[in-house]
Amino acid sequence: MCKETKEQLELEAEIKSQAHEFLKYLNSTLPESMELEYEGFYRRGFFVTKKRYAVIEDGEIIAKGLELVRRDWAPIVKRTQEAVLMAILKEGDSQKAIDEVKKVLKRIRKGDVELKELIIHTQINKPLSEYKQVGPHVVAAQIIEDHGIKVTKGTIIQYIIKKGKGSISQRAVPYEYSEGIAYDKDYYINNQIIPAVGRIMEPLGYSKKDLQDLSVGEKQQSLDAFF
């Protein structure tokens, strides 16, 4: 785990001071209608693409384009991704990141997850009759309508993927009618947790299979070298 030293703190303070001085100088040379602003000092950052990244400032994760800031991923996914990012960006602790993944996968496999942690939110963007590809949110919306509640464009559908046979879409159940169902453990592991965590861990040397197997032997070395 990384610890702040007096020298690091002094260096960061100096960098921030010089950044503000440079910005002040630069703005003095720009037309009155233009002004550059100081956004922040980030000790570490993780970039998937230009529009998908996470940085840390004053102990808080600032993310763009990742699952933790998107509503179409389950809450348990967002919290897991945030925990992994905190372990890596704040603490530089690769083992803690892996332990967070292990802990969540164990809970899912044991069936020890409340349904509210598994809700997926998707917006209806046109009349249900106009959907040619019937995704899980459309199936869930149709169930809601079967209960006499009209679903219109703009409605946010909350649903769970239940255990059973058939396509994922056909196993979507509106959250409000999901009491007592058994959730699909494999779906939430392979289609939610692993893809979200993989976006962070794969560039650091972990494949999806590594995450599924949670075998961190030689792969652990490659991640430690990153820090």
Secondary structure, DSSP 8 states (H G I E B T S, - for coil): -----HHHHHHHHHHHHHHHHHHHHHHHTS-TT---------S-EEEEETTEEEEEETTEEEEESSGGG-TTS-HHHHHHHHHHHIIIIIS--HHHHHHHHHHHHHHHHHT---GGGG-EEEE--S-GGG-SS--HHHHHHHHHHHTT----TT-EEEEEEBSSSS-TGGGEEEGGG-TT--B-HHHIIIIIIHHHHHHHHGGGT--HHHHHHT--HHHHHHHHHH-
